[in-house]
Amino acid sequence: AAGIDLLELSGAWLHVVRDEAGDLNLQKLLPEGPPTPPEERFQALVRVSDSQVVYDDYALPTAHGGDFNVELTQISGEIDLRRVGWAKVKLSASERLGRLGSLLVEGEGETDAGFAWAQVRLGAVDVAWWYHTLVPGRDIVIERGRADVAATVGVVEQHNRPRVSVSGDLRVRGAALRLAALGGRRITANVDAGGTMAGVQVHRLDARMGGLSIDARGFLGDLSDPVLDLIFDARAARPEELLDLAPESADLERRLAGLAVSGPLLVSGTLIGPLAQANLSAQVGAPGAVRYAAADLGEIAAGSVDVRVDLLDLSSPNVRARAEIAAVDPTDLAPLAALLPEQFSGEPAVAALERVAADVLWSPEVPLAQTRLELPRVAVGDLEVLNLSADLALAGDVLLVRDLYAEPLGAQLSADAVVEVTGPGAPWAWARGEIAQLELSRLPALPGLRDLHDLGGRVSAGFAAGWDGEAPMLIAQAALDRPRWERYSVESAQGLVVLDADSVMTGDCLASLVRLMEAHPDAGIIQTAPRASGRAPARGPRAWWWARATSTR
């Protein structure tokens, strides 16, 4: 062998097998016993052309549990063994089944020590096949894609076993994949990245999912159980396309079904953590007009919107967000009119708002929202309220109102309240507070008091009130300053006023009661025949029976 200078192989075929113990079948061709003296080793230049190698590996773990197999064809190049104990290789090839479009290897190694390194260039690699063959888990499903790889491969013998390390650059074009964390929706992507076997540094990721586009960069670690640290920018034509990034939530989709945005939504943020439970932080901007419509609330138009969102754990999202809106204009509140008592006539009207901010906490169980509300004017028919301000917190369908201040009918009102606008028990409300300097002459603007006339004076009171959607209930400690009605007047008066579901009277009834009291000054009790109203299932039969019984006395 020492006398051979050149060996040419053309059309050769070689089958290499690595068994479950990690031993190559080629090792059995080597003679046993002491190493061959250097002067007797094969020292020549080997030239290969149009040859083929079939490689089966039963020791390499695969995702499908079977053996690893590739078939290299059109192998050409040189193997330089002229230096004793050293080998230099330069070969090119392709894979018969298209798993590799091209292969170019340039490397060298020390044969006695088991050390080797090589520069490897792979062209048109079938990404889907290699990923699903070598990477376990199904959080990511790759359907197609081709990649170009430039890598450095090192092999070191440790404990009689080769230890392989790889680092390199990756360029993927035309990939299509599905992520379990995004409900299996298809994503197409192009990627430029570099990395090692421990993880990948993404230099640029250009992805599309429907009408949503995403550009990202960052790190992907632990390919067997992926962990993300990504920075991204996204653009979506519709809000629904952003919802596709989150797991399906019927409640969230229902609440946002009436949201329409003029122009694109712009998003930037980070995605950090294990792929299935990653945490998302994002800044969402809607520079165009925003409109929201709901069957039970009406329609609202808004100016530009900026939202800061923190979404914890994509698999079971909890959302923390802050929204800042340039302007809010309630354009159609007609559906709210149906929720008001029948005594209120006219469609609600609210003045436009400027620079509105709101905080939101949302979970699959209970959505929470908080904001500071400042309304210069609110009106329902002839009833007008000015300079309304309050801290609002929404938990599900229940609205909590704190530190409310308003000027109804020229008075000053401060109160706290709880209101359920929608939901199975709605509508209902409860409030407590104080009202000061209410002009009695303006009371006829209130529902149920429109037939009161010739009132004067002012009233201030502390009160607690409730409303179950049918009958209001009120208890108030009132102080009157110069009260007057028709020909009656006094300097001042104090009293306890109680109105509940059994004692709601119309203005006509109150006026008739006064006339009867004047005509019969000795009467202790004046009784009317009650009329049932608002007969809810829980108390309707009782109210009907009582009305029938008392009216026949």
Backbone hydrogen bonds, N-H to C=O, Kabsch-Sander energy under -0.5 kcal/mol:
donor,donor_aa,acceptor,acceptor_aa,energy
4,I,1,A,-1.6
7,L,45,L,-2.8
9,L,47,R,-3.6
11,G,49,S,-2.2
14,L,52,Q,-2.0
16,V,14,L,-0.6
16,V,54,V,-3.2
18,R,56,D,-2.7
19,D,17,V,-0.6
19,D,23,D,-2.6
22,G,19,D,-2.1
25,N,17,V,-2.3
27,Q,24,L,-1.1
28,K,25,N,-1.1
29,L,26,L,-1.4
30,L,27,Q,-1.0
40,E,37,P,-2.0
41,R,37,P,-0.6
41,R,38,P,-1.2
43,Q,1,A,-0.6
45,L,5,D,-2.2
46,V,44,A,-0.6
46,V,79,I,-3.0
47,R,7,L,-3.0
47,R,45,L,-0.6
48,V,77,G,-2.9
49,S,9,L,-2.2
51,S,75,I,-1.5
52,Q,12,A,-2.2
53,V,72,L,-2.3
54,V,14,L,-2.9
55,Y,53,V,-0.5
55,Y,70,V,-2.8
56,D,16,V,-2.5
57,D,68,F,-2.9
58,Y,18,R,-3.2
58,Y,56,D,-0.5
63,A,133,T,-2.7
65,G,62,T,-0.7
68,F,57,D,-2.6
70,V,55,Y,-1.9
72,L,53,V,-2.7
73,T,94,S,-3.4
75,I,51,S,-2.3
76,S,92,S,-2.3
77,G,48,V,-2.5
78,E,90,K,-2.6
79,I,46,V,-2.6
80,D,88,K,-3.3
81,L,44,A,-2.6
81,L,79,I,-0.8
84,V,82,R,-0.5
86,W,83,R,-1.9
87,A,109,G,-2.4
88,K,80,D,-1.9
89,V,107,G,-3.5
90,K,78,E,-2.6
91,L,105,V,-2.3
92,S,76,S,-2.7
93,A,103,L,-2.2
94,S,73,T,-2.2
95,E,100,L,-2.1
96,R,71,E,-3.1
98,G,95,E,-1.7
101,G,123,G,-1.9
102,S,123,G,-1.6
103,L,93,A,-2.4
104,L,121,R,-2.1
105,V,91,L,-3.0
106,E,119,Q,-2.3
107,G,89,V,-2.4
108,E,117,W,-1.8
109,G,87,A,-2.2
110,E,115,F,-2.5
111,T,85,G,-1.3
111,T,109,G,-0.7
112,D,85,G,-0.6
114,G,110,E,-1.4
115,F,110,E,-1.1
116,A,155,V,-2.1
117,W,108,E,-2.3
118,A,153,V,-2.0
119,Q,106,E,-3.5
120,V,118,A,-0.6
120,V,151,A,-3.1
121,R,104,L,-2.7
122,L,149,V,-2.9
123,G,102,S,-2.1
125,V,147,A,-3.2
126,D,99,R,-2.1
127,V,125,V,-1.3
127,V,145,G,-1.9
128,A,145,G,-0.5
130,W,126,D,-2.0
131,Y,127,V,-2.6
132,H,128,A,-2.2
133,T,129,W,-1.3
134,L,130,W,-2.1
135,V,131,Y,-2.8
141,V,178,R,-2.9
142,I,140,I,-0.5
143,E,141,V,-0.6
143,E,176,A,-3.4
144,R,176,A,-1.4
146,R,173,R,-2.0
147,A,125,V,-1.5
148,D,171,R,-2.7
149,V,122,L,-2.8
150,A,169,D,-2.1
151,A,120,V,-3.0
152,T,167,S,-3.4
153,V,118,A,-2.6
154,G,165,S,-2.6
155,V,116,A,-2.9
156,V,163,R,-2.2
158,Q,156,V,-0.5
158,Q,161,R,-3.4
161,R,158,Q,-1.4
163,R,156,V,-3.1
164,V,162,P,-0.5
165,S,154,G,-2.4
167,S,152,T,-1.8
168,G,195,G,-2.2
169,D,150,A,-2.8
170,L,193,A,-4.0
171,R,148,D,-2.2
172,V,191,V,-2.9
173,R,146,R,-2.7
175,A,189,A,-2.1
176,A,144,R,-2.1
177,L,187,I,-2.7
178,R,141,V,-2.8
179,L,185,R,-0.8
180,A,139,D,-2.8
182,L,179,L,-1.1
183,G,180,A,-1.6
184,G,179,L,-2.5
185,R,182,L,-1.0
187,I,177,L,-3.0
188,T,208,R,-2.6
189,A,175,A,-2.3
190,N,206,D,-2.0
191,V,172,V,-2.1
192,D,204,R,-2.6
193,A,170,L,-2.9
194,G,201,Q,-2.6
195,G,168,G,-2.4
196,T,199,G,-2.2
197,M,166,V,-0.8
199,G,196,T,-0.6
200,V,220,L,-3.3
201,Q,194,G,-4.1
202,V,200,V,-0.7
202,V,218,G,-3.5
203,H,192,D,-1.8
203,H,201,Q,-0.8
204,R,192,D,-2.1
205,L,216,A,-2.2
206,D,190,N,-2.8
207,A,205,L,-0.6
207,A,214,I,-3.1
208,R,188,T,-2.7
209,M,212,L,-2.7
212,L,209,M,-1.8
213,S,235,R,-2.3
214,I,207,A,-2.8
215,D,233,D,-3.1
216,A,205,L,-2.3
217,R,231,I,-2.3
218,G,202,V,-2.0
219,F,229,D,-2.5
220,L,200,V,-3.0
221,G,227,V,-2.8
222,D,198,A,-2.2
225,D,222,D,-1.2
227,V,221,G,-2.3
228,L,273,G,-3.0
229,D,219,F,-2.0
230,L,271,L,-2.5
231,I,217,R,-3.5
232,F,269,G,-2.6
233,D,215,D,-2.8
234,A,267,V,-3.5
235,R,213,S,-2.3
236,A,265,L,-2.4
237,A,211,G,-0.5
241,E,238,R,-1.0
242,L,238,R,-0.7
242,L,239,P,-1.0
243,L,239,P,-1.7
244,D,240,E,-1.2
245,L,242,L,-1.7
246,A,243,L,-1.6
253,E,249,S,-2.6
254,R,250,A,-2.2
255,R,251,D,-2.2
256,L,252,L,-1.7
257,A,254,R,-0.8
259,L,256,L,-1.7
260,A,291,R,-3.1
262,S,289,A,-3.3
263,G,261,V,-0.8
265,L,236,A,-3.7
266,L,285,G,-2.9
267,V,234,A,-2.6
268,S,283,Q,-1.7
269,G,232,F,-2.2
270,T,281,S,-2.7
271,L,230,L,-2.2
272,I,279,N,-2.5
273,G,228,L,-2.5
275,L,226,P,-2.5
277,Q,274,P,-0.8
278,A,275,L,-0.8
279,N,272,I,-3.4
280,L,311,L,-3.3
281,S,270,T,-2.4
282,A,309,V,-3.1
283,Q,268,S,-3.4
284,V,282,A,-0.5
284,V,307,V,-3.7
285,G,266,L,-3.2
286,A,305,V,-3.2
290,V,302,A,-2.2
291,R,260,A,-3.0
292,Y,300,I,-2.9
293,A,258,G,-1.5
294,A,298,G,-2.7
297,L,294,A,-0.8
298,G,294,A,-2.7
299,E,332,D,-3.4
300,I,292,Y,-2.9
301,A,329,D,-2.8
302,A,290,V,-3.3
303,G,327,A,-2.3
305,V,286,A,-1.7
306,D,324,E,-2.6
307,V,284,V,-3.5
308,R,322,R,-3.0
309,V,282,A,-3.2
309,V,307,V,-0.5
310,D,320,R,-3.3
311,L,280,L,-4.0
312,L,310,D,-0.6
312,L,318,N,-3.1
313,D,311,L,-0.5
314,L,278,A,-1.5
315,S,276,A,-0.5
316,S,313,D,-1.1
318,N,312,L,-1.4
319,V,362,W,-3.6
320,R,310,D,-2.8
321,A,360,V,-3.0
322,R,308,R,-2.2
323,A,358,A,-3.2
324,E,306,D,-3.2
325,I,356,V,-3.7
326,A,304,S,-2.5
328,V,353,L,-2.2
329,D,301,A,-3.8
331,T,299,E,-0.9
331,T,329,D,-0.9
332,D,299,E,-2.0
336,L,333,L,-1.1
337,A,333,L,-0.8
337,A,334,A,-1.2
338,A,334,A,-0.7
338,A,335,P,-0.7
339,L,336,L,-1.4
340,L,336,L,-0.7
340,L,337,A,-0.8
344,F,341,P,-1.9
349,A,379,A,-3.3
351,A,377,R,-2.7
353,L,328,V,-3.7
355,R,326,A,-2.8
356,V,325,I,-2.3
358,A,323,A,-2.5
359,D,370,Q,-4.4
360,V,321,A,-3.3
361,L,368,L,-3.1
362,W,319,V,-3.2
368,L,361,L,-4.8
369,A,394,L,-2.1
370,Q,359,D,-4.2
371,T,392,L,-2.4
372,R,357,A,-0.8
373,L,371,T,-0.6
373,L,390,A,-3.3
375,L,388,L,-3.6
378,V,385,V,-2.6
379,A,349,A,-3.1
380,V,383,L,-2.4
381,G,347,E,-0.7
383,L,380,V,-1.9
384,E,382,D,-0.5
385,V,378,V,-3.3
386,L,407,E,-1.7
387,N,376,P,-1.6
388,L,375,L,-2.2
389,S,405,Y,-2.6
390,A,373,L,-2.2
391,D,402,R,-2.9
392,L,371,T,-3.2
392,L,390,A,-0.6
393,A,400,L,-2.3
394,L,369,A,-3.3
395,A,393,A,-0.5
395,A,398,V,-2.9
396,G,367,P,-2.9
396,G,394,L,-0.6
398,V,395,A,-2.1
399,L,419,V,-4.1
400,L,393,A,-3.5
400,L,398,V,-0.5
401,V,399,L,-0.5
401,V,417,A,-3.4
402,R,391,D,-3.1
402,R,400,L,-0.5
404,L,415,A,-2.5
405,Y,389,S,-2.8
406,A,413,L,-2.1
407,E,386,L,-2.1
409,L,384,E,-1.3
410,G,407,E,-0.6
411,A,408,P,-2.7
412,Q,436,A,-2.2
413,L,406,A,-3.2
413,L,411,A,-0.5
414,S,434,E,-2.6
415,A,404,L,-1.7
416,D,432,R,-2.4
417,A,401,V,-2.5
418,V,430,W,-2.7
419,V,399,L,-2.9
420,E,428,W,-2.6
421,V,397,D,-1.1
421,V,419,V,-0.6
422,T,397,D,-0.7
426,A,423,G,-1.1
428,W,420,E,-1.3
429,A,467,W,-2.8
430,W,418,V,-2.3
431,A,465,A,-2.8
432,R,416,D,-2.2
433,G,463,F,-2.3
434,E,414,S,-2.8
435,I,461,A,-2.9
436,A,412,Q,-2.3
438,L,459,V,-2.6
439,E,409,L,-0.7
439,E,437,Q,-0.6
440,L,438,L,-0.5
440,L,457,G,-2.5
441,S,457,G,-0.5
442,R,439,E,-1.8
443,L,440,L,-1.8
445,A,442,R,-1.6
446,L,443,L,-3.0
449,L,446,L,-1.8
452,L,449,L,-1.6
456,G,484,R,-2.1
458,R,481,D,-2.1
459,V,438,L,-2.0
460,S,479,A,-2.5
461,A,435,I,-2.7
462,G,477,Q,-1.7
463,F,433,G,-2.7
464,A,475,I,-2.2
465,A,431,A,-3.2
466,G,473,M,-2.8
467,W,429,A,-2.6
468,D,471,A,-0.9
473,M,466,G,-3.0
474,L,499,L,-4.1
475,I,464,A,-2.4
476,A,497,V,-2.5
477,Q,462,G,-2.5
478,A,476,A,-0.7
478,A,495,G,-2.7
479,A,460,S,-2.9
480,L,493,A,-3.7
481,D,458,R,-3.1
482,R,480,L,-0.6
482,R,491,E,-3.1
484,R,456,G,-1.9
485,W,488,Y,-2.6
486,E,454,D,-2.1
488,Y,485,W,-2.9
490,V,483,P,-1.6
493,A,480,L,-1.8
495,G,478,A,-2.2
497,V,476,A,-3.0
497,V,495,G,-0.6
499,L,474,L,-3.6
503,S,500,D,-1.7
505,M,503,S,-0.6
507,G,448,G,-0.9
510,L,506,T,-2.1
511,A,507,G,-2.4
512,S,508,D,-2.5
513,L,509,C,-2.3
514,V,510,L,-2.0
515,R,511,A,-1.9
516,L,512,S,-2.3
517,M,513,L,-2.2
518,E,514,V,-2.2
519,A,515,R,-2.2
520,H,516,L,-1.9
523,A,520,H,-1.7
527,Q,525,I,-0.5
536,A,534,G,-1.7
539,R,536,A,-1.0
540,G,536,A,-2.6
543,A,539,R,-2.3
544,W,540,G,-2.4
545,W,541,P,-2.4
546,W,542,R,-2.5
547,A,543,A,-2.3
548,R,544,W,-2.1
549,A,545,W,-2.6
550,T,546,W,-2.5
551,S,547,A,-1.5
552,T,548,R,-0.6
552,T,549,A,-0.9
553,R,550,T,-1.1
